[in-house]
């Protein structure tokens, strides 16, 4: 099968955060390993050593840029024009209106799909070979926060308060100590260290020695790559029970609550969670290989003439509002 993956965003590949780009890249590589031909239609400047890259030209229509040999087109966002081929769309965000849910849309988790009236989803997966191997017996000295800290819905301030109240050190990946966007913030405590955006090797080093991920997000997380990256390195997850998190984090792999007091009590019992159990769970359930198999099933269904529709009762009102969080 020849699959064209369309991603018009930051050039591929990425070396730091780039969550969507990371998933798109790892999916393409896994499909090639499974014996399929993959091409990328991507932003000019993208490069790839395992697949052909076609530089997207905004002056041409999509139809003009899709090779005739392509069997199915896979979009990482809603196409803005007619495709003229069999296609699927991965929706990586929460949509503000159900009118934006196009046919053949695939979501990132069961909760993510259900909130958009759909039952179609494939969990994100990662190529774990890009990371340093996990040593589940390594000494663990601090907690960590992993997300774009400039986004208020990620609630880095909540993670910092949890760390301070627990008396533990916190490594913040994805943020800085001095912060001006959306108001001034300066974190003085020496127990809170900031690492900014880091590459996979540096991230691996930090997570390898972390006791757990503090993830008190304030929105319905569609999936959460930070969750599976942390689990892979043996870190249980302590977060809020929103979006996909109850679906991903069973009691063996962390603790979820919308109360800082309850999370604090769980953090103080961090030794009850097994790094090996967390690592094995992520390794065995959230690899790029498993993700690729999930998408291949949907590709075949669409090529067989099926239309993936959003036809389930909507679980809740779609919005990006901050959700209740008790300190």
N, C-alpha and C positions, 0 to 999 in steps of 0.2 A: 504494500500500500504506500502511495506517495502522499505525505501529509504536509501541507503548507501551514506553518504557524505564523500568524500575523500579530506583531507586537510593535505598536508605534509609541514608543516611550524612550527612556534613556537608552543609549546604545548598548548592545550586548557585546561581551558579558559585563557583569558588574563585579567589583572587588570589595565593596563595603555592604551597605544595608540592602537596598534594592530588592524588597521581598518578592514582588511580582516577577521581576526580571529573573530572580534566582529560580523560581518555580518553572517559568517558561523554558529557561536554559536546561534545567535538569530533566524536564519532561522530554524535550527534543533529544537529548543524549540517550535517555532510557529507551525511547522508541527506536533509535538507531541500533542499540544493542539487541533489541528484540527482532531485528531484521527488516525494519521498515526504512523507506527513504524519507528523509525530512529536509525541508527547505524553510528558511525564515524569510518573511517579508518584514523588514525591520528598518529602524531609523538609520539614515546614512552614518557611516562610521562604525557600524556593528561589524563584528568579525567572528568567525567560528571555525574550528578545526575539524568538526565532525559532520557539518552540514553546509549546504550552499546558502549564501546570504544574498538576498535581492534587496537593494537599497530602495526604500519606499520613495515614490515620486508623487508629490501632492498634485502635480499638474496632470497626472493620468488617472483614469478611473481604476477601481479595484480590478474589474474584469480584465483590463489591459495588462495588469501586472501579475496575473495568476498564470503560471505555466500550464500548457495544455495537458501535461502528464499528471497533474495533481488530481487525486481522487477526492480529497476532502480538505476543507479549509477550517482551521481552528483559530478563532479570534480570542484575544485576551481582553477585549472590551467590545461594546456594541458597534458593529459596522455602521457607518454613516451613509452608505449607499448600497445599491443592489450588488449581490455577490455573483449570481449566475452559476453557482456550484453548490454541491452539498456542503453544509457547514455546521459547526457548533460554536458556541460562545461560552467561555468561562467568565462568570461574573465574580470579580474579586472584591467588590464593595457592597455596601448596603444601598439599595436604590431608594430614592425619595418617593417614587410613584410606581404602582404596579403596571402602569402603561409603558414603563421602560423595560419590562420583562419581555424580551422577544422570543419567538419560537426557537427551540434547540439551545436554550440557555441551560448551563450546568453550574451549580453552586458549589461551595467549598465544604459544607457540612449539612447534616440533616436539618439542624435548626435554621441555618442560613437559607436553605431551600424552602422550608416550611413557612418562614416569615414572608416569603415572596410567592406563596401559593403553589409551590412546586415540590416534587418528590425526587428531583434529579440532582445528584451531587457526587463529587469525587473528592476525597480528602487530599489535601496537599501532601506531597512527599518530597524528600530531599535526597541528593546523592551524598551519602554519608562518607564516601571515600574522599571527599574534598576537605573533610575535617580531620584533625588529629584524632588518633584512636582514643577511646575512653578508658581510663583507669579507674574502675569503681572503688579501688582501695586507696585512692589518693587522699591526702590530708585536705580537709575542707575547713576554710577559715572565715568565710563571710557569706552574705547573701548577695544576689544580684538583681538588677532591673534591666530588661532588654526590650527596647522599643524606641521609636522616634519621640524623644521626650518633649519636643516642641508641640506635640499634639496633646491638648488638654485631656482628651478622652482616654489617653494612656495612663494618666494619673501618676506621674513620677513623684509628685508631692505627697501623695498617699503612701507610696512605697518608702519614701524618705521618713515619713512620720512613723511608719511601722518599724523601720530599722532603729530609729532613735529610741522609741519606747521599749524595744526589746534589748537595747544596749549593744546590738550587733553592728558590725561593719557592713556597708553596702557599696557594691561596685555598680555604677550606673553606666550602661553601655547604650549609647545613642543620645547623650545629652552632655551639657557643659555646666560648670559651676556658676558661671556668670551668664545670665540669660535675660535678654531684653524683649524678645517677641512676646506679644500679649501681656505686657506689663513687666516690670523689673523683678528679677528674682536672683538672690545671691545666697548660696548654701555655704555656710561657714564651717560646719563641723568637719573635723579631720577624719572622722569615722566614715564619711561619705566621699568616695573617690569617683571621678568622672573620666571616662575613656573616649567620649565622642563616638564617631562612626569608625568601626574597626573591620579588618578583613577576617576571613574565616579562621586563619591560623591564630591570630590574636584573640578572637572570640573563643576559640577552643581552649586557649591557655587560661582565660579568665573563668570560663564555665567549669573547667576541670577541677577547680579548687573551691567551687561555690557549694554551699549547703542547700540552696534552693532559690527558686525564682519568686520574687515578689511582684505580683501582676494584678493589682487592684483596678482593672480597667473600668471605665465609666460609660461603656456603650456595648452594644451587642456585637461582639467580636465575630466576624464571619468564620475565621479559622484560628489563626495565631501561630505563625512560624516560630515565634519566640518560645512558645510552649513546647513544641516537639524538639527544638534545638536544645533547650534546657534539659528536658527529659533524657535525651540521648546521652548527655554528659552526667547522668545520674542525679539530676536535681529535681526534687519534688516541686510542685507548683502550688503556691499559696495566692489565691486570687478571688475575684468576685464571680458570682454564679450567673454570668450574663452570656448571651449568645451561645457559641459552640463550646464554651468551657465545661459545663456539666457533662457534655457529650464526650469530651476528650479526657477529662480528669476524673477517674474513679478514685475511691478512697485509698487504693494502694499507691497512688501516684501523686497525692497532694491533698489539699483541703481548700474548699471554696465556701465563702460566706460574704455577705454584704455588710458586715459589721467589722470594724477595725479591732474591736475588743476580742471577737471570736477568732479572727485571723492571728492576733497577737498570741493568744493561748496556744494555737496550733504551731506557730513558729517556734515557740519555746519547747515544743515536743518534736523538733525536727529529726532527732535521732531515731524516731520510730519508723521512718520511711527508709526503704532499702534502695541505695543507689543502683544496685544491680537490677532490681525489678524495674526501676524507672528506665534505665538504659535499654534493657531487653524489650520493653514495651514499645519504645520509640523505634528502635532498630527493626523490629519485626512487623510493625503496623504502618509506618509512615515513611517508607522508602520511595524513591523516584520510580523504582521498578513496579511497585504495587500501584502507584498513581497511574503509570502508563497503561497498565493492564485495565484499570478502570475506564480510562478514556478510550482505549481500543474497543471496549464493549459498546460504548456510546457511538463511536465512529461507525461501527458495523450496523448498529440499529438504524442510524440515519441513512446510511448507504442502502439499507434494505427497504427504505421508503417510510420509516417511522418519523413522525414529527414529535419532538419533545415539547410538551405543553405544560404551562402552569395552570393546573386545574384543581388544586386542592383548596380547602377552606383556609383563608389567611389566618395565621396564628395570632398576630397582633399588628397594631398600626405600625407602619414603617416610619422610622424617624431616626435622626442622629442626635436627639436630645441627651443631655447628661442624665444619668439614672441615679436613684437614691443611693447614697453612700454614707454610712454612719461612722463617725470618728469616735 
